[in-house]
Amino acid sequence: FIVFEGPDRGGKSTQALLLVKFLKRLGHKVVSTREPGGDEVAEKIRKILLDPKNKVSPMTELMLYEASRAQHTQNVIIPALESGASVVCERYTLSTCAYQGYGRGIDMDVINKLNDIATLNVKPDLNLVFLMSDKYFAKRGENTTPDRLEQEAESFRLKMRQGYTELAQKVPNTTIIDADKPVELVHAD
């Protein structure tokens, strides 16, 4: 169970796709998925969470992420792992700690408890945290419409990025990847 974590526009989707292709070439059965989302119900929750028109309070935001995670873990991740597949997931529990904990200021004990409940204590074998300099945030989003979280202030992004840095030092099996590098070098890392 490999999870790609990090701030928006850090290259997680690109790198997850490259890893999935690599693992499949080696003959592995792989399930690629994402959070929020991953199944029909969780994708509907994703639309609510990311829609810039929605005004979502921090606690409601947390609960929606956890509801999506519970659905996703039970219906996608656990069955895939039980079938012997490798799971490559874009975002999981560290994102909630970084965004809602460090970024929104919600108590980390509450977040950790809800993460444990939503995941049925399923933990990644490896967390790869893709961190890029904030100077690339605008450049990488030039041709996209920003979602609700991408519209947050730079101060929010800095707190969230600091969260990822601190979490990477505390959470077992977590590695920081320098996402400022070109795509090929990031994939090699």
N, C-alpha and C positions, 0 to 999 in steps of 0.2 A: 504494500500500500504506500504509494509515493505521492506526496502532496506538494504542489507548486504554490508558494505563498508570496506575498509582497504587495506593494502599492499598485494602484491602477497604472496601466500603461507601461509596466515594467517588463513586458515580454513573456509573461506566463503562458499565454495561449500558444504563442509561436513555439516556445521551448517544449511545452507539453506535447504538441503535435510532432515535433522532431523526435522526442523520446519514444513516443508511441510507435512511430515508423521504425525506429532503430530496434526496439524490443521485438516487434513483429518480424523484422528481417532475421532476428536471431531465433525465431520459432516460438516465441512466447504468445500465449493467449492474453490479450490486453483489453481492458475496459477503460475507456476514456470518458471522464465526466467532469462536472463543475458544480460549484456552489456560488451563490444560491442557484438552485436548479438541479438538473440531473434526472428528473422524471416529470410527468405531466403536472402534478399538483405543485411540486417545488418550483417549476418554471413559472407557474402563475403567481406564486409568491414573489419570485424574482422581479416580475414586471411591476408589482406594487412597490417593491423596495427601490428600484432604480428609476422609476418614472419621476422626472424633474418637477412635474406638476403636483406631486404628492407632498404634503407637509406631514412628516412622520416624526413623532416624539422619540427621543433616544430609547426609552424602555420599550415602546412598541416596536421600534426597529430591531432591538435585541431579540424580542420574542418572535418576530417574524423570521429572522435568521435562524433561530433555534427550531422553529416549526419546520422550516424548509430542510434543515439539517436532519431532523428526526425522520422525515419522509424519505429523504435521499439515502440516508444510512441504512434504513430498514429495507428499502425497496431496490436499491442499486448496489451499494458498496458491500454489504454483508453477503447477499447472494453471489456476487461476482467473486469475492474472496473464497467463499465456500465451494465454488465450482473450480477453484484452482487458478483463476485468472489473476494477473497482476492488475491493480487499479491505479491509474494515473488521474489524479483529481486536481483541478484548479481551485484552490482555496479549501480551507476546512477550519478547524478550531482556532488556529493562530490568527486568522483574519479577524475573527470576532474579538479576540483579546486585543489586537492592535487597534481596530477601528472603534469598537464600542467601549473597550476598556481605556486604552490610552487616548484615543481621539475624542470620545464622548464623555469620559470620566466616570463610567459606570463601575461600580465596585468589582474588582477582579474575582473575589470569592464567589459572588453571584454568577458571574460569567462562567467560571470554571465548573461550578455545580451544574448549571444549565447545559454546558457542553458535555459533561459526563452523562447526563440524563438523555440528551438528544442523540448521542453517539452510541449509547449502550456500552460505553467505555471502550469502543473500538478506537485504537490509536494508530497513527501512521507509522510505518517502519522507517520512513525517511521524510523529513520536511526540508524542502529546498526553498530558501527565502531569497527572492530576486530583488535586490535593492539597487536603485539607480539614483543619480543626483537629481534633485528637484528641477534643475535647469532643463532636463529632457521632458518633463511632464507636458509642457505646452507644445513643444515641438512634435511629440509623438501623438498628440491629439488634434493636430491642425486640420485634418480632414474628417473629423468625427463630431457628432453631436454629443456633448458631455451628459452623462447620466447624473442622477441626483447627488451621488457621492463625489463624482468628479468635479462638481460645481462647488465643493467645499473650499473654504479659504486655505491659503498656503499654511497658516498656523495649524490648522487641523491636520494637513498632510505631514507637517514636520513632527507633530506629536505622535501620529500614527507610525511614521517611519522610525522614530525613536523607540516606539513600542516593539516593532519588529526586531530592531537591533538588540534590545534587552532580552526579548523572549528567546532569540536565537542562542543566547548565552546560557539560558536557564533550562530550556526544553531539550531533553535527550534526543539524539538522532536528528539534529537540526543544523543545517549548514547554510551560510550566507553565500550567495552567488553575486558577483559584480555584474550588474545588468547594464552598466554603461558601455561595456565592450560590444563590438560587432556581433551579430547573431551567431555566426559560425564559432566564434571564440567562447561565447556563453554556452553554446551546445557542447563544445569540447569540455568545458569545466564540469 
